[in-house]
Amino acid sequence: MKIIDYDAECDAITLDLGSNKIHRTLELTEHILVDITNNGTVVGFEILSASEQISKIFNRTVSKAEIKQLLCEIKKETDNEYLIQFNSPEKNEVANLLFPVYRSPLIS
């Protein structure tokens, strides 16, 4: 598990998977961005409007102070799916965010 980087002023979470150079950022949804290398390897995620998005997946209001305490684990479920698991030590709860990441053949 890793501690996530949360910028309360911007209300954004950044999750880095490695030190590889980011070639492109893909917008999966209005609030979820994925950083990829030039060969399509996922190297990071960003969650915008994080307090709203995290509250949705926990199905309750999650404060900005609690978001700063969240632990996170990222698992590659399949070739195109990632699971981000958030653990709230404060409430002893776990919430999951599963989403597909498709790499278009047009991206180079």
N, C-alpha and C positions, 0 to 999 in steps of 0.2 A: 504494500500500500504506500501511496505517496500523499503528501500534503499538496493540495491544489493551490495554484497562485490565483488569488482573488483580488481584484482592484475594486474596492467599494465605491470609489468616486465615479468610475466608469460603469460599475455594476457588470463586470465581465470576468469570466473565469478562463484561465489559460492552462491547458494540459499539454506538456511537452513529452514526447515519447523518445526523443533522441536528439543528437546534436547535428543531424544531417541538414544540409542546406535546403531551405524551403524554396521550391520552384514556383508553386502556385497555391493560392488559397481558393478552395471551392466552397460555395454557399449551398449547404445541404437543405437548410430551411432558413427562414428569416432570422433565426437566432442561433443557428449552429453552423460554424465554419470549420473546414478541415484543411490542414496544411499538408501538402504532398511534395515529394521530391520529383525530379524530372523523370524518374522511372515509375512514378505512381505509388511509391511507398508512403503510407500515412506516417507523419512525424509529429502531428499535433492537432489539437482541437481547441476551439474557442466557443464559449457559450456567452452570448450577449443577452442583456436583460436577465442576468443570472438569477436574481432574487425571485423573479416571476417564474422562470423556467424550473428552478430547483423546487420552488413551492409546489408547482404542478406535479412533479414526479414523486414528491413526498406526500402529496395530497393534503397539505396543510401549509400554513404560513411559516416560512423559514426566514429568520432574521439575517441581516448582513453579518452580524457578529457570529451567528451559528455557521454561516457559509464559510467564514474564515477558519473554522475548526474542522470542516469536513475532511475526511480521508477519501481517497479515490483509488480505484483499481480499474485498469483498462485491459480488456481481454479481446483478442481477435477470435470471434466465434467461427466464422467461415472466411473464405477468400474475400468476401465483400461485406461482411457484417462485423461491427464492433459493439461491444457491451461496455458501457461505462457504469461502474457501480460506485455509488456514493454512500459512505458510512458516516452517520452522525453519532459521534461518541457521546455528545450531550444528551441525546434522546434514546441512544442505543437502538437506532433504526438503520435500515439499509433500503436504498431505492436504486432502481436500475433504469438505464436509458439505453435501449438497443436500437441501432439504426444501420441501414445499408450505406456503403460507400462504393459507388460505381465509378470506374475510370473510363471515360469516353475514349474511343479510339482516335478521336480528333485532337485530344490533348497531347502535346509533345513538349 
